Amino acid sequence: MTPEELKGLTINKVVDARGSACPGPLMATKKALSEMQPGEIIEVLSSDAGTKRDVPKWAVKKEYEYLGDVREDGYFRLYIKK
């Protein structure tokens, strides 16, 4: 998806993990997704560069749909569909 498409998604839950070091953002994402219903979309905000690598790999492994990410000033927005 393009950054414009990602920013236009209807988000069901936002995890703001900015300022948290690995594995904090991944752990927060796991917890949030466990509380969500299939088909819902989560947006993860993280300033940790490792999150951009770790979260997509984990999402695919768990058979969630990784939709993409958007680079912002000093952090990333990652999108996952449960």
N, CA, C and O atoms as a Maestro MAE file, in Angstrom:
{
 s_m_m2io_version
 :::
 2.0.0
}

f_m_ct {
 s_m_title
 :::
 protein
 m_atom[328] {
  # First column is atom index #
  i_m_mmod_type
  r_m_x_coord
  r_m_y_coord
  r_m_z_coord
  i_m_residue_number
  s_m_chain_name
  s_m_pdb_residue_name
  s_m_pdb_atom_name
  i_m_atomic_number
  :::
  1 25 0.845 -1.185 0.000 1 A "MET " " N  " 7
  2 3 0.000 0.000 0.000 1 A "MET " " CA " 6
  3 2 0.892 1.251 0.000 1 A "MET " " C  " 6
  4 15 2.003 1.238 0.530 1 A "MET " " O  " 8
  5 25 0.393 2.298 -0.589 2 A "THR " " N  " 7
  6 3 1.134 3.556 -0.594 2 A "THR " " CA " 6
  7 2 1.014 4.228 0.772 2 A "THR " " C  " 6
  8 15 0.105 3.911 1.540 2 A "THR " " O  " 8
  9 25 1.921 5.149 1.077 3 A "PRO " " N  " 7
  10 3 1.794 5.876 2.343 3 A "PRO " " CA " 6
  11 2 0.451 6.595 2.477 3 A "PRO " " C  " 6
  12 15 -0.104 6.670 3.574 3 A "PRO " " O  " 8
  13 25 -0.069 7.118 1.381 4 A "GLU " " N  " 7
  14 3 -1.361 7.799 1.429 4 A "GLU " " CA " 6
  15 2 -2.479 6.824 1.769 4 A "GLU " " C  " 6
  16 15 -3.371 7.144 2.554 4 A "GLU " " O  " 8
  17 25 -2.429 5.627 1.175 5 A "GLU " " N  " 7
  18 3 -3.438 4.602 1.479 5 A "GLU " " CA " 6
  19 2 -3.345 4.166 2.933 5 A "GLU " " C  " 6
  20 15 -4.365 4.000 3.603 5 A "GLU " " O  " 8
  21 25 -2.125 3.980 3.421 6 A "LEU " " N  " 7
  22 3 -1.944 3.559 4.807 6 A "LEU " " CA " 6
  23 2 -2.493 4.612 5.772 6 A "LEU " " C  " 6
  24 15 -3.173 4.277 6.743 6 A "LEU " " O  " 8
  25 25 -2.198 5.874 5.503 7 A "LYS " " N  " 7
  26 3 -2.678 6.948 6.375 7 A "LYS " " CA " 6
  27 2 -4.193 7.099 6.325 7 A "LYS " " C  " 6
  28 15 -4.788 7.663 7.243 7 A "LYS " " O  " 8
  29 25 -4.823 6.600 5.261 8 A "GLY " " N  " 7
  30 3 -6.265 6.695 5.118 8 A "GLY " " CA " 6
  31 2 -7.042 5.519 5.699 8 A "GLY " " C  " 6
  32 15 -8.272 5.508 5.655 8 A "GLY " " O  " 8
  33 25 -6.336 4.529 6.243 9 A "LEU " " N  " 7
  34 3 -7.003 3.360 6.811 9 A "LEU " " CA " 6
  35 2 -7.813 3.716 8.055 9 A "LEU " " C  " 6
  36 15 -7.490 4.667 8.767 9 A "LEU " " O  " 8
  37 25 -8.852 2.953 8.303 10 A "THR " " N  " 7
  38 3 -9.589 3.066 9.557 10 A "THR " " CA " 6
  39 2 -8.851 2.227 10.581 10 A "THR " " C  " 6
  40 15 -8.775 1.005 10.452 10 A "THR " " O  " 8
  41 25 -8.311 2.875 11.594 11 A "ILE " " N  " 7
  42 3 -7.502 2.216 12.614 11 A "ILE " " CA " 6
  43 2 -8.378 1.863 13.805 11 A "ILE " " C  " 6
  44 15 -9.127 2.701 14.307 11 A "ILE " " O  " 8
  45 25 -8.277 0.616 14.254 12 A "ASN " " N  " 7
  46 3 -9.050 0.175 15.416 12 A "ASN " " CA " 6
  47 2 -8.306 0.366 16.733 12 A "ASN " " C  " 6
  48 15 -8.924 0.539 17.784 12 A "ASN " " O  " 8
  49 25 -6.979 0.334 16.672 13 A "LYS " " N  " 7
  50 3 -6.183 0.509 17.886 13 A "LYS " " CA " 6
  51 2 -4.835 1.090 17.511 13 A "LYS " " C  " 6
  52 15 -4.261 0.740 16.480 13 A "LYS " " O  " 8
  53 25 -4.330 1.987 18.363 14 A "VAL " " N  " 7
  54 3 -3.012 2.589 18.175 14 A "VAL " " CA " 6
  55 2 -2.140 2.206 19.369 14 A "VAL " " C  " 6
  56 15 -2.546 2.346 20.523 14 A "VAL " " O  " 8
  57 25 -0.944 1.724 19.074 15 A "VAL " " N  " 7
  58 3 0.056 1.450 20.106 15 A "VAL " " CA " 6
  59 2 1.160 2.487 19.928 15 A "VAL " " C  " 6
  60 15 1.861 2.497 18.916 15 A "VAL " " O  " 8
  61 25 1.304 3.348 20.912 16 A "ASP " " N  " 7
  62 3 2.348 4.367 20.852 16 A "ASP " " CA " 6
  63 2 3.535 3.880 21.669 16 A "ASP " " C  " 6
  64 15 3.562 4.019 22.892 16 A "ASP " " O  " 8
  65 25 4.514 3.308 20.981 17 A "ALA " " N  " 7
  66 3 5.704 2.761 21.635 17 A "ALA " " CA " 6
  67 2 6.926 3.641 21.368 17 A "ALA " " C  " 6
  68 15 8.062 3.186 21.505 17 A "ALA " " O  " 8
  69 25 6.694 4.893 20.991 18 A "ARG " " N  " 7
  70 3 7.819 5.794 20.755 18 A "ARG " " CA " 6
  71 2 8.589 5.975 22.054 18 A "ARG " " C  " 6
  72 15 7.998 6.163 23.118 18 A "ARG " " O  " 8
  73 25 9.905 5.917 21.957 19 A "GLY " " N  " 7
  74 3 10.753 6.056 23.130 19 A "GLY " " CA " 6
  75 2 11.040 4.739 23.824 19 A "GLY " " C  " 6
  76 15 11.867 4.689 24.735 19 A "GLY " " O  " 8
  77 25 10.375 3.681 23.413 20 A "SER " " N  " 7
  78 3 10.580 2.348 23.988 20 A "SER " " CA " 6
  79 2 11.578 1.585 23.127 20 A "SER " " C  " 6
  80 15 11.475 1.572 21.900 20 A "SER " " O  " 8
  81 25 12.543 0.949 23.783 21 A "ALA " " N  " 7
  82 3 13.550 0.172 23.058 21 A "ALA " " CA " 6
  83 2 13.081 -1.265 22.872 21 A "ALA " " C  " 6
  84 15 12.214 -1.752 23.598 21 A "ALA " " O  " 8
  85 25 13.667 -1.927 21.893 22 A "CYS " " N  " 7
  86 3 13.372 -3.326 21.614 22 A "CYS " " CA " 6
  87 2 13.646 -4.163 22.868 22 A "CYS " " C  " 6
  88 15 14.692 -3.971 23.488 22 A "CYS " " O  " 8
  89 25 12.777 -5.064 23.264 23 A "PRO " " N  " 7
  90 3 11.606 -5.584 22.564 23 A "PRO " " CA " 6
  91 2 10.291 -4.923 22.954 23 A "PRO " " C  " 6
  92 15 9.225 -5.468 22.668 23 A "PRO " " O  " 8
  93 25 10.341 -3.760 23.600 24 A "GLY " " N  " 7
  94 3 9.128 -3.091 24.069 24 A "GLY " " CA " 6
  95 2 8.046 -2.900 23.025 24 A "GLY " " C  " 6
  96 15 6.900 -3.275 23.273 24 A "GLY " " O  " 8
  97 25 8.363 -2.326 21.854 25 A "PRO " " N  " 7
  98 3 7.321 -2.127 20.847 25 A "PRO " " CA " 6
  99 2 6.676 -3.451 20.387 25 A "PRO " " C  " 6
  100 15 5.463 -3.510 20.183 25 A "PRO " " O  " 8
  101 25 7.472 -4.488 20.229 26 A "LEU " " N  " 7
  102 3 6.931 -5.782 19.815 26 A "LEU " " CA " 6
  103 2 6.029 -6.361 20.899 26 A "LEU " " C  " 6
  104 15 4.964 -6.901 20.598 26 A "LEU " " O  " 8
  105 25 6.443 -6.254 22.141 27 A "MET " " N  " 7
  106 3 5.634 -6.790 23.245 27 A "MET " " CA " 6
  107 2 4.302 -6.037 23.346 27 A "MET " " C  " 6
  108 15 3.258 -6.651 23.568 27 A "MET " " O  " 8
  109 25 4.338 -4.717 23.184 28 A "ALA " " N  " 7
  110 3 3.111 -3.920 23.223 28 A "ALA " " CA " 6
  111 2 2.191 -4.274 22.054 28 A "ALA " " C  " 6
  112 15 0.970 -4.303 22.203 28 A "ALA " " O  " 8
  113 25 2.786 -4.542 20.892 29 A "THR " " N  " 7
  114 3 2.003 -4.926 19.713 29 A "THR " " CA " 6
  115 2 1.336 -6.279 19.937 29 A "THR " " C  " 6
  116 15 0.158 -6.450 19.622 29 A "THR " " O  " 8
  117 25 2.080 -7.238 20.477 30 A "LYS " " N  " 7
  118 3 1.519 -8.568 20.768 30 A "LYS " " CA " 6
  119 2 0.328 -8.461 21.699 30 A "LYS " " C  " 6
  120 15 -0.715 -9.067 21.452 30 A "LYS " " O  " 8
  121 25 0.478 -7.691 22.774 31 A "LYS " " N  " 7
  122 3 -0.597 -7.543 23.757 31 A "LYS " " CA " 6
  123 2 -1.835 -6.918 23.121 31 A "LYS " " C  " 6
  124 15 -2.953 -7.397 23.312 31 A "LYS " " O  " 8
  125 25 -1.624 -5.842 22.363 32 A "ALA " " N  " 7
  126 3 -2.748 -5.147 21.737 32 A "ALA " " CA " 6
  127 2 -3.480 -6.049 20.746 32 A "ALA " " C  " 6
  128 15 -4.710 -6.078 20.733 32 A "ALA " " O  " 8
  129 25 -2.741 -6.783 19.918 33 A "LEU " " N  " 7
  130 3 -3.382 -7.663 18.932 33 A "LEU " " CA " 6
  131 2 -4.146 -8.798 19.600 33 A "LEU " " C  " 6
  132 15 -5.145 -9.268 19.056 33 A "LEU " " O  " 8
  133 25 -3.700 -9.241 20.755 34 A "SER " " N  " 7
  134 3 -4.410 -10.325 21.453 34 A "SER " " CA " 6
  135 2 -5.794 -9.873 21.912 34 A "SER " " C  " 6
  136 15 -6.664 -10.706 22.167 34 A "SER " " O  " 8
  137 25 -6.004 -8.567 22.019 35 A "GLU " " N  " 7
  138 3 -7.279 -8.010 22.461 35 A "GLU " " CA " 6
  139 2 -8.170 -7.586 21.289 35 A "GLU " " C  " 6
  140 15 -9.277 -7.090 21.497 35 A "GLU " " O  " 8
  141 25 -7.690 -7.781 20.069 36 A "MET " " N  " 7
  142 3 -8.414 -7.320 18.891 36 A "MET " " CA " 6
  143 2 -9.120 -8.469 18.175 36 A "MET " " C  " 6
  144 15 -8.795 -9.639 18.377 36 A "MET " " O  " 8
  145 25 -10.083 -8.116 17.344 37 A "GLN " " N  " 7
  146 3 -10.850 -9.084 16.567 37 A "GLN " " CA " 6
  147 2 -10.232 -9.253 15.178 37 A "GLN " " C  " 6
  148 15 -9.591 -8.331 14.675 37 A "GLN " " O  " 8
  149 25 -10.416 -10.418 14.553 38 A "PRO " " N  " 7
  150 3 -9.936 -10.608 13.178 38 A "PRO " " CA " 6
  151 2 -10.494 -9.527 12.250 38 A "PRO " " C  " 6
  152 15 -11.666 -9.161 12.337 38 A "PRO " " O  " 8
  153 25 -9.647 -9.032 11.378 39 A "GLY " " N  " 7
  154 3 -10.042 -7.995 10.436 39 A "GLY " " CA " 6
  155 2 -9.757 -6.584 10.919 39 A "GLY " " C  " 6
  156 15 -9.769 -5.642 10.127 39 A "GLY " " O  " 8
  157 25 -9.501 -6.430 12.215 40 A "GLU " " N  " 7
  158 3 -9.205 -5.102 12.735 40 A "GLU " " CA " 6
  159 2 -7.766 -4.713 12.420 40 A "GLU " " C  " 6
  160 15 -6.907 -5.571 12.213 40 A "GLU " " O  " 8
  161 25 -7.517 -3.411 12.388 41 A "ILE " " N  " 7
  162 3 -6.200 -2.882 12.016 41 A "ILE " " CA " 6
  163 2 -5.581 -2.131 13.183 41 A "ILE " " C  " 6
  164 15 -6.233 -1.331 13.854 41 A "ILE " " O  " 8
  165 25 -4.297 -2.414 13.404 42 A "ILE " " N  " 7
  166 3 -3.532 -1.749 14.449 42 A "ILE " " CA " 6
  167 2 -2.472 -0.870 13.790 42 A "ILE " " C  " 6
  168 15 -1.890 -1.227 12.766 42 A "ILE " " O  " 8
  169 25 -2.241 0.281 14.403 43 A "GLU " " N  " 7
  170 3 -1.171 1.179 13.980 43 A "GLU " " CA " 6
  171 2 -0.163 1.226 15.133 43 A "GLU " " C  " 6
  172 15 -0.524 1.542 16.266 43 A "GLU " " O  " 8
  173 25 1.079 0.915 14.842 44 A "VAL " " N  " 7
  174 3 2.141 0.908 15.844 44 A "VAL " " CA " 6
  175 2 3.077 2.073 15.554 44 A "VAL " " C  " 6
  176 15 3.611 2.195 14.451 44 A "VAL " " O  " 8
  177 25 3.268 2.924 16.550 45 A "LEU " " N  " 7
  178 3 4.188 4.049 16.430 45 A "LEU " " CA " 6
  179 2 5.455 3.693 17.192 45 A "LEU " " C  " 6
  180 15 5.391 3.357 18.374 45 A "LEU " " O  " 8
  181 25 6.595 3.761 16.536 46 A "SER " " N  " 7
  182 3 7.844 3.393 17.190 46 A "SER " " CA " 6
  183 2 9.008 4.202 16.650 46 A "SER " " C  " 6
  184 15 9.126 4.441 15.448 46 A "SER " " O  " 8
  185 25 9.873 4.623 17.584 47 A "SER " " N  " 7
  186 3 11.086 5.331 17.198 47 A "SER " " CA " 6
  187 2 12.291 4.391 17.177 47 A "SER " " C  " 6
  188 15 13.400 4.809 16.843 47 A "SER " " O  " 8
  189 25 12.075 3.124 17.535 48 A "ASP " " N  " 7
  190 3 13.146 2.125 17.550 48 A "ASP " " CA " 6
  191 2 13.293 1.511 16.153 48 A "ASP " " C  " 6
  192 15 12.354 0.906 15.636 48 A "ASP " " O  " 8
  193 25 14.464 1.668 15.550 49 A "ALA " " N  " 7
  194 3 14.680 1.178 14.179 49 A "ALA " " CA " 6
  195 2 14.467 -0.325 14.055 49 A "ALA " " C  " 6
  196 15 14.033 -0.789 13.001 49 A "ALA " " O  " 8
  197 25 14.755 -1.093 15.086 50 A "GLY " " N  " 7
  198 3 14.571 -2.538 15.050 50 A "GLY " " CA " 6
  199 2 13.123 -2.957 14.900 50 A "GLY " " C  " 6
  200 15 12.833 -4.046 14.405 50 A "GLY " " O  " 8
  201 25 12.220 -2.099 15.327 51 A "THR " " N  " 7
  202 3 10.785 -2.399 15.226 51 A "THR " " CA " 6
  203 2 10.375 -2.586 13.772 51 A "THR " " C  " 6
  204 15 9.550 -3.444 13.456 51 A "THR " " O  " 8
  205 25 10.952 -1.782 12.893 52 A "LYS " " N  " 7
  206 3 10.596 -1.860 11.468 52 A "LYS " " CA " 6
  207 2 10.989 -3.205 10.869 52 A "LYS " " C  " 6
  208 15 10.415 -3.628 9.866 52 A "LYS " " O  " 8
  209 25 11.956 -3.876 11.473 53 A "ARG " " N  " 7
  210 3 12.381 -5.197 11.022 53 A "ARG " " CA " 6
  211 2 11.628 -6.297 11.776 53 A "ARG " " C  " 6
  212 15 11.137 -7.247 11.165 53 A "ARG " " O  " 8
  213 25 11.537 -6.166 13.103 54 A "ASP " " N  " 7
  214 3 11.005 -7.230 13.951 54 A "ASP " " CA " 6
  215 2 9.492 -7.415 13.864 54 A "ASP " " C  " 6
  216 15 9.008 -8.543 13.774 54 A "ASP " " O  " 8
  217 25 8.753 -6.319 13.891 55 A "VAL " " N  " 7
  218 3 7.290 -6.422 13.900 55 A "VAL " " CA " 6
  219 2 6.754 -7.060 12.615 55 A "VAL " " C  " 6
  220 15 5.908 -7.950 12.704 55 A "VAL " " O  " 8
  221 25 7.209 -6.647 11.418 56 A "PRO " " N  " 7
  222 3 6.699 -7.303 10.211 56 A "PRO " " CA " 6
  223 2 7.012 -8.806 10.172 56 A "PRO " " C  " 6
  224 15 6.159 -9.607 9.788 56 A "PRO " " O  " 8
  225 25 8.234 -9.189 10.569 57 A "LYS " " N  " 7
  226 3 8.594 -10.616 10.575 57 A "LYS " " CA " 6
  227 2 7.692 -11.397 11.524 57 A "LYS " " C  " 6
  228 15 7.223 -12.485 11.189 57 A "LYS " " O  " 8
  229 25 7.453 -10.845 12.701 58 A "TRP " " N  " 7
  230 3 6.592 -11.500 13.681 58 A "TRP " " CA " 6
  231 2 5.153 -11.596 13.158 58 A "TRP " " C  " 6
  232 15 4.507 -12.633 13.301 58 A "TRP " " O  " 8
  233 25 4.657 -10.513 12.553 59 A "ALA " " N  " 7
  234 3 3.280 -10.492 12.048 59 A "ALA " " CA " 6
  235 2 3.063 -11.576 10.992 59 A "ALA " " C  " 6
  236 15 2.057 -12.285 11.024 59 A "ALA " " O  " 8
  237 25 3.996 -11.703 10.070 60 A "VAL " " N  " 7
  238 3 3.890 -12.720 9.018 60 A "VAL " " CA " 6
  239 2 3.936 -14.123 9.644 60 A "VAL " " C  " 6
  240 15 3.178 -15.010 9.251 60 A "VAL " " O  " 8
  241 25 4.815 -14.308 10.601 61 A "LYS " " N  " 7
  242 3 4.927 -15.603 11.284 61 A "LYS " " CA " 6
  243 2 3.611 -15.991 11.965 61 A "LYS " " C  " 6
  244 15 3.238 -17.164 11.983 61 A "LYS " " O  " 8
  245 25 2.909 -14.994 12.525 62 A "LYS " " N  " 7
  246 3 1.637 -15.232 13.208 62 A "LYS " " CA " 6
  247 2 0.452 -15.240 12.242 62 A "LYS " " C  " 6
  248 15 -0.696 -15.381 12.661 62 A "LYS " " O  " 8
  249 25 0.737 -15.089 10.954 63 A "GLU " " N  " 7
  250 3 -0.269 -15.089 9.891 63 A "GLU " " CA " 6
  251 2 -1.203 -13.888 9.951 63 A "GLU " " C  " 6
  252 15 -2.372 -13.978 9.576 63 A "GLU " " O  " 8
  253 25 -0.674 -12.760 10.428 64 A "TYR " " N  " 7
  254 3 -1.378 -11.489 10.326 64 A "TYR " " CA " 6
  255 2 -0.938 -10.845 9.023 64 A "TYR " " C  " 6
  256 15 0.082 -11.227 8.449 64 A "TYR " " O  " 8
  257 25 -1.698 -9.877 8.559 65 A "GLU " " N  " 7
  258 3 -1.356 -9.205 7.311 65 A "GLU " " CA " 6
  259 2 -0.602 -7.910 7.610 65 A "GLU " " C  " 6
  260 15 -1.168 -6.956 8.144 65 A "GLU " " O  " 8
  261 25 0.675 -7.896 7.259 66 A "TYR " " N  " 7
  262 3 1.460 -6.675 7.421 66 A "TYR " " CA " 6
  263 2 1.157 -5.778 6.232 66 A "TYR " " C  " 6
  264 15 1.431 -6.143 5.088 66 A "TYR " " O  " 8
  265 25 0.594 -4.611 6.497 67 A "LEU " " N  " 7
  266 3 0.137 -3.727 5.426 67 A "LEU " " CA " 6
  267 2 1.207 -2.756 4.945 67 A "LEU " " C  " 6
  268 15 1.151 -2.282 3.810 67 A "LEU " " O  " 8
  269 25 2.180 -2.458 5.803 68 A "GLY " " N  " 7
  270 3 3.242 -1.549 5.409 68 A "GLY " " CA " 6
  271 2 3.573 -0.567 6.509 68 A "GLY " " C  " 6
  272 15 3.059 -0.657 7.624 68 A "GLY " " O  " 8
  273 25 4.447 0.378 6.175 69 A "ASP " " N  " 7
  274 3 4.848 1.375 7.157 69 A "ASP " " CA " 6
  275 2 5.057 2.721 6.485 69 A "ASP " " C  " 6
  276 15 5.237 2.819 5.271 69 A "ASP " " O  " 8
  277 25 5.028 3.748 7.312 70 A "VAL " " N  " 7
  278 3 5.231 5.117 6.862 70 A "VAL " " CA " 6
  279 2 6.290 5.729 7.765 70 A "VAL " " C  " 6
  280 15 6.210 5.629 8.989 70 A "VAL " " O  " 8
  281 25 7.276 6.359 7.156 71 A "ARG " " N  " 7
  282 3 8.335 7.039 7.911 71 A "ARG " " CA " 6
  283 2 7.864 8.446 8.250 71 A "ARG " " C  " 6
  284 15 7.469 9.209 7.369 71 A "ARG " " O  " 8
  285 25 7.910 8.776 9.517 72 A "GLU " " N  " 7
  286 3 7.588 10.123 9.973 72 A "GLU " " CA " 6
  287 2 8.877 10.759 10.485 72 A "GLU " " C  " 6
  288 15 9.932 10.127 10.435 72 A "GLU " " O  " 8
  289 25 8.814 11.957 10.960 73 A "ASP " " N  " 7
  290 3 9.991 12.647 11.480 73 A "ASP " " CA " 6
  291 2 10.370 12.058 12.842 73 A "ASP " " C  " 6
  292 15 9.799 12.433 13.866 73 A "ASP " " O  " 8
  293 25 11.327 11.144 12.847 74 A "GLY " " N  " 7
  294 3 11.819 10.565 14.092 74 A "GLY " " CA " 6
  295 2 11.155 9.272 14.528 74 A "GLY " " C  " 6
  296 15 11.512 8.726 15.572 74 A "GLY " " O  " 8
  297 25 10.198 8.764 13.758 75 A "TYR " " N  " 7
  298 3 9.553 7.503 14.108 75 A "TYR " " CA " 6
  299 2 8.881 6.874 12.886 75 A "TYR " " C  " 6
  300 15 8.790 7.478 11.817 75 A "TYR " " O  " 8
  301 25 8.415 5.640 13.084 76 A "PHE " " N  " 7
  302 3 7.711 4.896 12.041 76 A "PHE " " CA " 6
  303 2 6.268 4.654 12.466 76 A "PHE " " C  " 6
  304 15 5.970 4.582 13.658 76 A "PHE " " O  " 8
  305 25 5.376 4.528 11.491 77 A "ARG " " N  " 7
  306 3 4.000 4.062 11.690 77 A "ARG " " CA " 6
  307 2 3.917 2.724 10.948 77 A "ARG " " C  " 6
  308 15 4.131 2.664 9.738 77 A "ARG " " O  " 8
  309 25 3.609 1.664 11.676 78 A "LEU " " N  " 7
  310 3 3.490 0.338 11.066 78 A "LEU " " CA " 6
  311 2 2.033 -0.098 11.162 78 A "LEU " " C  " 6
  312 15 1.367 0.164 12.163 78 A "LEU " " O  " 8
  313 25 1.540 -0.759 10.127 79 A "TYR " " N  " 7
  314 3 0.139 -1.151 10.046 79 A "TYR " " CA " 6
  315 2 0.001 -2.659 9.883 79 A "TYR " " C  " 6
  316 15 0.628 -3.264 9.013 79 A "TYR " " O  " 8
  317 25 -0.830 -3.256 10.735 80 A "ILE " " N  " 7
  318 3 -1.046 -4.702 10.716 80 A "ILE " " CA " 6
  319 2 -2.545 -4.966 10.784 80 A "ILE " " C  " 6
  320 15 -3.268 -4.345 11.562 80 A "ILE " " O  " 8
  321 25 -2.992 -5.900 9.953 81 A "LYS " " N  " 7
  322 3 -4.392 -6.332 9.986 81 A "LYS " " CA " 6
  323 2 -4.422 -7.714 10.623 81 A "LYS " " C  " 6
  324 15 -3.752 -8.641 10.169 81 A "LYS " " O  " 8
  325 25 -5.214 -7.832 11.685 82 A "LYS " " N  " 7
  326 3 -5.315 -9.122 12.374 82 A "LYS " " CA " 6
  327 2 -6.164 -10.074 11.568 82 A "LYS " " C  " 6
  328 15 -6.371 -11.216 11.978 82 A "LYS " " O  " 8
  :::
 }
 m_bond[327] {
  # First column is bond index #
  i_m_from
  i_m_to
  i_m_order
  :::
  1 1 2 1
  2 2 3 1
  3 3 4 2
  4 3 5 1
  5 5 6 1
  6 6 7 1
  7 7 8 2
  8 7 9 1
  9 9 10 1
  10 10 11 1
  11 11 12 2
  12 11 13 1
  13 13 14 1
  14 14 15 1
  15 15 16 2
  16 15 17 1
  17 17 18 1
  18 18 19 1
  19 19 20 2
  20 19 21 1
  21 21 22 1
  22 22 23 1
  23 23 24 2
  24 23 25 1
  25 25 26 1
  26 26 27 1
  27 27 28 2
  28 27 29 1
  29 29 30 1
  30 30 31 1
  31 31 32 2
  32 31 33 1
  33 33 34 1
  34 34 35 1
  35 35 36 2
  36 35 37 1
  37 37 38 1
  38 38 39 1
  39 39 40 2
  40 39 41 1
  41 41 42 1
  42 42 43 1
  43 43 44 2
  44 43 45 1
  45 45 46 1
  46 46 47 1
  47 47 48 2
  48 47 49 1
  49 49 50 1
  50 50 51 1
  51 51 52 2
  52 51 53 1
  53 53 54 1
  54 54 55 1
  55 55 56 2
  56 55 57 1
  57 57 58 1
  58 58 59 1
  59 59 60 2
  60 59 61 1
  61 61 62 1
  62 62 63 1
  63 63 64 2
  64 63 65 1
  65 65 66 1
  66 66 67 1
  67 67 68 2
  68 67 69 1
  69 69 70 1
  70 70 71 1
  71 71 72 2
  72 71 73 1
  73 73 74 1
  74 74 75 1
  75 75 76 2
  76 75 77 1
  77 77 78 1
  78 78 79 1
  79 79 80 2
  80 79 81 1
  81 81 82 1
  82 82 83 1
  83 83 84 2
  84 83 85 1
  85 85 86 1
  86 86 87 1
  87 87 88 2
  88 87 89 1
  89 89 90 1
  90 90 91 1
  91 91 92 2
  92 91 93 1
  93 93 94 1
  94 94 95 1
  95 95 96 2
  96 95 97 1
  97 97 98 1
  98 98 99 1
  99 99 100 2
  100 99 101 1
  101 101 102 1
  102 102 103 1
  103 103 104 2
  104 103 105 1
  105 105 106 1
  106 106 107 1
  107 107 108 2
  108 107 109 1
  109 109 110 1
  110 110 111 1
  111 111 112 2
  112 111 113 1
  113 113 114 1
  114 114 115 1
  115 115 116 2
  116 115 117 1
  117 117 118 1
  118 118 119 1
  119 119 120 2
  120 119 121 1
  121 121 122 1
  122 122 123 1
  123 123 124 2
  124 123 125 1
  125 125 126 1
  126 126 127 1
  127 127 128 2
  128 127 129 1
  129 129 130 1
  130 130 131 1
  131 131 132 2
  132 131 133 1
  133 133 134 1
  134 134 135 1
  135 135 136 2
  136 135 137 1
  137 137 138 1
  138 138 139 1
  139 139 140 2
  140 139 141 1
  141 141 142 1
  142 142 143 1
  143 143 144 2
  144 143 145 1
  145 145 146 1
  146 146 147 1
  147 147 148 2
  148 147 149 1
  149 149 150 1
  150 150 151 1
  151 151 152 2
  152 151 153 1
  153 153 154 1
  154 154 155 1
  155 155 156 2
  156 155 157 1
  157 157 158 1
  158 158 159 1
  159 159 160 2
  160 159 161 1
  161 161 162 1
  162 162 163 1
  163 163 164 2
  164 163 165 1
  165 165 166 1
  166 166 167 1
  167 167 168 2
  168 167 169 1
  169 169 170 1
  170 170 171 1
  171 171 172 2
  172 171 173 1
  173 173 174 1
  174 174 175 1
  175 175 176 2
  176 175 177 1
  177 177 178 1
  178 178 179 1
  179 179 180 2
  180 179 181 1
  181 181 182 1
  182 182 183 1
  183 183 184 2
  184 183 185 1
  185 185 186 1
  186 186 187 1
  187 187 188 2
  188 187 189 1
  189 189 190 1
  190 190 191 1
  191 191 192 2
  192 191 193 1
  193 193 194 1
  194 194 195 1
  195 195 196 2
  196 195 197 1
  197 197 198 1
  198 198 199 1
  199 199 200 2
  200 199 201 1
  201 201 202 1
  202 202 203 1
  203 203 204 2
  204 203 205 1
  205 205 206 1
  206 206 207 1
  207 207 208 2
  208 207 209 1
  209 209 210 1
  210 210 211 1
  211 211 212 2
  212 211 213 1
  213 213 214 1
  214 214 215 1
  215 215 216 2
  216 215 217 1
  217 217 218 1
  218 218 219 1
  219 219 220 2
  220 219 221 1
  221 221 222 1
  222 222 223 1
  223 223 224 2
  224 223 225 1
  225 225 226 1
  226 226 227 1
  227 227 228 2
  228 227 229 1
  229 229 230 1
  230 230 231 1
  231 231 232 2
  232 231 233 1
  233 233 234 1
  234 234 235 1
  235 235 236 2
  236 235 237 1
  237 237 238 1
  238 238 239 1
  239 239 240 2
  240 239 241 1
  241 241 242 1
  242 242 243 1
  243 243 244 2
  244 243 245 1
  245 245 246 1
  246 246 247 1
  247 247 248 2
  248 247 249 1
  249 249 250 1
  250 250 251 1
  251 251 252 2
  252 251 253 1
  253 253 254 1
  254 254 255 1
  255 255 256 2
  256 255 257 1
  257 257 258 1
  258 258 259 1
  259 259 260 2
  260 259 261 1
  261 261 262 1
  262 262 263 1
  263 263 264 2
  264 263 265 1
  265 265 266 1
  266 266 267 1
  267 267 268 2
  268 267 269 1
  269 269 270 1
  270 270 271 1
  271 271 272 2
  272 271 273 1
  273 273 274 1
  274 274 275 1
  275 275 276 2
  276 275 277 1
  277 277 278 1
  278 278 279 1
  279 279 280 2
  280 279 281 1
  281 281 282 1
  282 282 283 1
  283 283 284 2
  284 283 285 1
  285 285 286 1
  286 286 287 1
  287 287 288 2
  288 287 289 1
  289 289 290 1
  290 290 291 1
  291 291 292 2
  292 291 293 1
  293 293 294 1
  294 294 295 1
  295 295 296 2
  296 295 297 1
  297 297 298 1
  298 298 299 1
  299 299 300 2
  300 299 301 1
  301 301 302 1
  302 302 303 1
  303 303 304 2
  304 303 305 1
  305 305 306 1
  306 306 307 1
  307 307 308 2
  308 307 309 1
  309 309 310 1
  310 310 311 1
  311 311 312 2
  312 311 313 1
  313 313 314 1
  314 314 315 1
  315 315 316 2
  316 315 317 1
  317 317 318 1
  318 318 319 1
  319 319 320 2
  320 319 321 1
  321 321 322 1
  322 322 323 1
  323 323 324 2
  324 323 325 1
  325 325 326 1
  326 326 327 1
  327 327 328 2
  :::
 }
}
